[in-house]
Amino acid sequence: MLTKKTSKNQLTLPKEIANRFPGIDFFDASIEDNRIVLVPVKVKPVSTSLEGIREKMERLGITEKDVEEGVRWARKHRP
């Protein structure tokens, strides 16, 4: 199926393809072998409570030291 890139660099998925992914609004885009690959992504809301954030950090293995180093790095690389 043919699709066209707009002047704003947007692509519209043909209806036949979009219908194969009900409930999916986001796709992870990458390039493989000079092809655009779209992988459907379901976004789960993260709890905005501090406890929820700390639990996620623990699951990901992120420590307070990692956060401090990240902030220090970001401050050095400001535009």
N, C-alpha and C positions, 0 to 999 in steps of 0.2 A: 504494500500500500504506500502511496506517495503522500508525503507531508512536506510543508514548506516552512522554512525559517523566516520569521517576520523581521521587520527592521529593528525590533526590540530584542532580537535573539531568542524568541519564544517559538516553541513547536506545539502544535495541537495534535493530540493523539487521535487517530481515526476512531470513530464510535465503536467499530467492531473490536478494536484492541482495548479501549477504555472499558467496555462492558465486561471484559474478562477479569476485571479487578474491582468488583463492587466494594464500596466502603473504603477504598484506598485513595487518598488525596496526595500522598507524597511518594516520590521515587528517588532512590539513590542513583545518581548518574556517574558513570565512569567510562573510560575509553579502553577497549581491548582490541588489539589487532586492527587498529584504525576504524573501529566501529563504536558507536554510542550504545552503551548497555544501561538499561534502566531496570532497577530492582525495586519491587514494591516494598514500602516501609510503613509499618503501623506505628504511629507515635503514641506513646503512653505518657500521660501527664505525670510529672514528678511531684511528689508531695512538697509543697512550699514551706512546710514547717522545718525549723532548724533540725529537729530530730530526724525527719525524713532525709534531709540533705546529708547529715552525718552518717546515717545508715547506708546510703548509697555510696558515699566516699569509702566507708569501711569495706563494702562489698567489692569496690573497684581497687582496693589496696592503696588509696590515696591518704597520705598522712598530713598532719598540720605542717610539717617541715616541707612537704611537696608544695603545699599551697603558698607558704612563705617564699619559697624559691621561685614559684611561678609569678607571684606578684612582683618580686624583685626584678625578674627577667623582663616582665611587661613594662615596668617603669623605665628600665634602661632603653627599651626599644620603642619608645613613644615617637610618633611622627613629628 
